[in-house]
Amino acid sequence: MPGMPPPVADERQGLIEFLAFQQNAFLSSAYGLTDEQARATPSVSSLSIGGLVKHAAGVQKGWAERAAHAPDFPPPDPRPMEDQMAEYQDQYVMREDETLKDLLEALKAQNAETLRVFGEKDLDTLVPVPRGIPWFPQDIDHWSVRWAAMHLIEELSRHAGHADIIRESIDGATMYELLAAREEWPETDWAPRWRPPTVA
């Protein structure tokens, strides 16, 4: 992953490249962490890197399904609302029975599916607005696939910023150090590669 998205030739490529860039930010934030560190909540927030990785996959799944089924709704979830809300809350927590490796693999798979959907779907297709969810608008009936892609970029970038702060609270690592390590950028004094701490 380069340090910024590449130049783009058209609207769809721009949406896809900026979406992919925000997707990959979570892979860098999690780079080199142990499972214990990924579960840690070292800041004032209750969020962890592992929980944010799960949420990044979950929120993409929801919007990719809405776009894929547009102009219709996705098939309804037959489970009781209590079960659906419990799953939603679980999205923000890395449980003891989960590993960072597995969460990252799930995120990578969802990243690819999200890019496929938004790469293929007509951007003008109408996406129906679900009812009964307080943060969704009640005065419009539809978004567009274009709007959904832009919203997903916004959502992921917001949580990527959360992940940056949490990661820096864990071990002081910052995004460019982590990118330099992941991408094996040339070493410089002002942008060194992140390295795991040495054990005395």
Secondary structure as GFF3:
##gff-version 3
##sequence-region A 1 200
A	DSSP	alpha_helix	11	29	.	.	.	ID=ss1
A	DSSP	alpha_helix	35	39	.	.	.	ID=ss2
A	DSSP	alpha_helix	49	69	.	.	.	ID=ss3
A	DSSP	alpha_helix	81	90	.	.	.	ID=ss4
A	DSSP	alpha_helix	100	120	.	.	.	ID=ss5
A	DSSP	beta_strand	126	128	.	.	.	ID=ss6
A	DSSP	beta_strand	142	144	.	.	.	ID=ss7
A	DSSP	alpha_helix	145	171	.	.	.	ID=ss8
A	DSSP	alpha_helix	175	183	.	.	.	ID=ss9
###
